[in-house]
Amino acid sequence: MPKSYWIETLGCPKNQVDSDKIAGSLLADGYEQAPDPSDADVVVVNTCAFIEPARAESVEAVLCLAEARRPGARLVVTGCLAARSGRELAEALPEVDLVADVGVPIDLGLTRSGATGARWLGRDTGLPALDLLELPRRPAGAPWGYVKVAEGCDRACGFCAIPGFRGPQRSRPLDAVLAEVDALGVAEVVLVAQDLASYGRDRAARGARRAGRAGPAGPSQATGAGTRGIIELVEAVAARVPRVRLLYLYPSALGDELIDAVVATGVPYFDLSLQHASARLLRSMRRSGGARRFLERIERIRAKAPDAALRSSFILGYPGETEEDHDELLRFLEAAQLDWAGFFTYSEEPGTHAAQLGGRVPERLALLRLRECAELQDSITAAKRSALVGQRVEVLVDAPGVARSTREAPEIDGVVRVPATLAAGSFAKVEIVASEGPDLVAVAA
């Protein structure tokens, strides 16, 4: 009887792609996907470690699955938490059979004999590593799919520990990305990376060094500089699929040429990683920009694409954040009129620049600021959604009764409720007849 697996994925879309690659490797080794974790021979938890709540959620998921698995099943922990704190996890969680660093072959650990209890398999142990970026993946389970185009990050944002455990940026070759796009066979491709707009810069720099020329050492802070790689990628993917969407763009990289490339795809959706609106606080975050510059970019986008949808995320309670900084963020949200926004309280990450700063904001105050921003943004989002009532739009049907226009990214934004008779995977013309908070209701046009 074939062996079976279950993968539990936590965190961001980039982790989901890694899980698809792990699943593809297990399928190639003769495993089958189990209908439930309690039926699996191998249970894999792909963890997140971006902030403390994510780490706590990952540990809780591991413990829950340890209890739910059937007798004799193996429990494997991988992902960001394993990469960041693998040895500590192996010592602290005797329930786990294997803690494997990102890219370490999971089946290698399962077939080795050794001591009982949790074991740590890391790249520093001398074991061969798999390149998850280039592994084949399991078939898409929806008419859209994430495609991860790079790993790691060359930036040094004050609050982020990702470069410490995911390493510097490593972009995939263009032909490898396009081969994966072709193999997925989906109607919408969502490109993701830690620093998407810098795709290809590292490869160009290595090529320049080999040729004896000085190459760019890291992501440019000049607006729009060094984005030729991502533009070529967007154009090539757009030639293959009806929809291409970009997630996580640093505003400093969003020049006119990249704006034009995104608009030309027919999906004018801009997910901008702003984090705050106070220029003073952004400098402390080791980022550039501020309310005035951000509003200028947003105005530029809307001048080129009046129907553009904009999303961003913001940190509340970063060390040194004052009431004046918070008021500036509120004014920015009112002026920007973003379609979508997420808000998070600051999480201290060991080893980051921010962990050394004074001026800590009390947790309760940070939460109050978050709620104030969220309430304002909820009203803006609801008003923008209501304004769409009466419009006719084209949607991609993700599942019976559930669809998305170009204004909604999968899994993070609202949806368009459509007649269940519309076939999943098809495009359809619909008329918006009502709004329900972040969601829309439509009938066939």
Stockholm file with secondary structure:
# STOCKHOLM 1.0

chainA/1-445         MPKSYWIETLGCPKNQVDSDKIAGSLLADGYEQAPDPSDADVVVVNTCAFIEPARAESVEAVLCLAEARRPGARLVVTGCLAARSGRELAEALPEVDLVADVGVPIDLGLTRSGATGARWLGRDTGLPALDLLELPRRPAGAPWGYVKVAEGCDRACGFCAIPGFRGPQRSRPLDAVLAEVDALGVAEVVLVAQDLASYGRDRAARGARRAGRAGPAGPSQATGAGTRGIIELVEAVAARVPRVRLLYLYPSALGDELIDAVVATGVPYFDLSLQHASARLLRSMRRSGGARRFLERIERIRAKAPDAALRSSFILGYPGETEEDHDELLRFLEAAQLDWAGFFTYSEEPGTHAAQLGGRVPERLALLRLRECAELQDSITAAKRSALVGQRVEVLVDAPGVARSTREAPEIDGVVRVPATLAAGSFAKVEIVASEGPDLVAVAA
#=GR chainA/1-445 SS CCCEEEEEECSSHHHHHHHHHHHHHHHHTTCEECSSGGGCSEEEEEECCSSHHHHHHHHHHHHHHHHHSCTTCEEEEEEHHHHHHHHHHHHHCTTCSEEECTTSCHHHHHHCCCCSSCCEECGGGTCCCCCGGGSCCCCCSSSEEEEECEESCCCCCTTCCHHHHHCSCEECCHHHHHHHHHHHCCSEEEEECTTGGGTTHHHHHHHHHHTTCCCCCSCCCSTTTTCHHHHHHHHHHHTTSSEEEECCBCGGGCCHHHHHHHHHTTCCEEEEEEECSCHHHHHHTTCCCCHHHHHHHHHHHHHHCTTCEEEEEEEESCTTCCHHHHHHHHHHHHHHCCSEEEEEECCCCTTSSGGGCCCCCCHHHHHHHHHHHHHHHHHHHHHHHHTTTTCEEEEEEEETTEEECTTCCTTTSCCEECCTTSCTTCEEEEEEEEEETTEEEEEEC
#=GC SS_cons         CCCEEEEEECSSHHHHHHHHHHHHHHHHTTCEECSSGGGCSEEEEEECCSSHHHHHHHHHHHHHHHHHSCTTCEEEEEEHHHHHHHHHHHHHCTTCSEEECTTSCHHHHHHCCCCSSCCEECGGGTCCCCCGGGSCCCCCSSSEEEEECEESCCCCCTTCCHHHHHCSCEECCHHHHHHHHHHHCCSEEEEECTTGGGTTHHHHHHHHHHTTCCCCCSCCCSTTTTCHHHHHHHHHHHTTSSEEEECCBCGGGCCHHHHHHHHHTTCCEEEEEEECSCHHHHHHTTCCCCHHHHHHHHHHHHHHCTTCEEEEEEEESCTTCCHHHHHHHHHHHHHHCCSEEEEEECCCCTTSSGGGCCCCCCHHHHHHHHHHHHHHHHHHHHHHHHTTTTCEEEEEEEETTEEECTTCCTTTSCCEECCTTSCTTCEEEEEEEEEETTEEEEEEC
//
